[in-house]
Amino acid sequence: MKKTVIACMSGVMLLMMSVVLMSAAPKDDEVMTKQDGMYVVNTTMLGKDVIGYVSPIPLKIYIKKNKVVKIEFLKNQETPKYFARVKKAMLNKWDGLKVADAEKLQVDGVTGATFSSDAVKKNVELGLQYYKKHK
């Protein structure tokens, strides 16, 4: 009887651990969704380890018919003054480009905001790679 109870409890614990691990894993729909005929790649999870000067710089890449429609910067903890310069200089650089061309594009960073600029470029790269792999 004791062995049966222990075996059942072990099975229940294993099942509970599996559920917890599966719920903690990122899901594809958290990274790429489809809205209004566009794919939207959110780099919050993809680029969680890509740090700017202070924090990760997540963004959304909107793609329609294999072309980048726009890039939207999401909330981050970067210094507002410097990040505003990054947004102004980099926000529209990839707009209208085919995904393959956008991947190859060499975008200049912003002097004085190098870490933030590099993080934006890396997140765009990660997002475009994810799109190509999962579209």
N, C-alpha and C positions, 0 to 999 in steps of 0.2 A: 504494500500500500504506500509506504513512504517513498519507494522508488518511483512509483507512478506519479505521485504528487510532485516530486522533484523534477521528473521529466516534463510534466505539463508546465510547471512554472518556468523551466528553462526554455521551453518552446515559446511561451508567452513573452518572456524577456527578449528572446531573439527576434520575434515578430515586432515588438515595440521598438527595438533598436533599428530595425530595417525601416520602419515607417519614419522614424526621426531622421535617419540619414537620407532617405529619399526626399523628404520635405525640405531638407537643408540644401540639396543640390540645386544649382541654377537650372531653370527650365528654358527651353528654346523660346517659348512665348514671352519670357521676361527679357530676352535679348532682341528678338526680331518679331515684329508684328506687322500686320497689313492694315492700312487705314486709307480709305478713299482711293484705292487702286495703287497705293504706294507701299513699298516696304519701308519700315522704320526700324533702324538698328539703334538700340540704346546701349551705350558702352559702359553703363554703370557697373555691371558685373564683369564685362570683358576687360575693362581697364582699371579695375579696382586697385591694382598694384602700380599703376602708372601715375606717379606723383609729380605735380607741378612744383612750385616753390614751397607751398604750404600743404596742399591737399591733392587728392585725385581731381581730375577735371573731366567729369563725364559729359557726354554729348549725345545728341541724336542725329543720325544721318538719314535723310529722306531720299529714297531712290525710286524712280519711276522709269519703266522701260529701259532699265540698265544705265540710267543717267542719274547723277547726283542732282537732286532738286535744290536742296538746301541743307545746311548744318545748323543745328541749334545747340547752344551751350546750355548745360543744365547747372543747377545750383552747385556752388563750390565755395571753398574758403580762401581763395586766392586774394591777394591785396587788390581791392577794387580799382585803384588808380592804375596799376600796372595791367591788370586783366582787361580793363577797358581798352588799353592800347593793343592788346593781343586780339580782342574781338574786332576792333576797327581794321586792323591790318590783315587778319586771317579769315574772318568769317565767311567771305564770299569766294575765296580762292578756288574752291572745288566745284562751285555751282555750275551746272550745265555740262559738266564733263562726263564722258562715259566712264564707267567704273574702272575699266582697265587703264584709262588715261589718268584718272584721279589717283590711282595707286602709284603711278610712276611720277606724278608731279612733285617737283622739288620746291617746297614753299620756304621762303626765307623767314627766319624767326624774328622776333622783335628785340632790338637792343635794350637791355635793362630788364627784360622779361624772358630770358632764355629758357629757364626751367619750365615756365608755363607754356611757352611756344612749343617746346619739344614734347610736352605732354599732350598738347592738342594734336600735333602731327602724329604721334604714336597712337592716340585713340582713333583718329581717322583711319589710319592704316589697319588697326585691329578690326574696326567696324566694317571696312570694305572687304577685308579678307573673310570675315564671318558671313557677310552677305553672299559672296561668291560661292562659298562652301555650302550654304544652307538655303539658297533661293529655290 
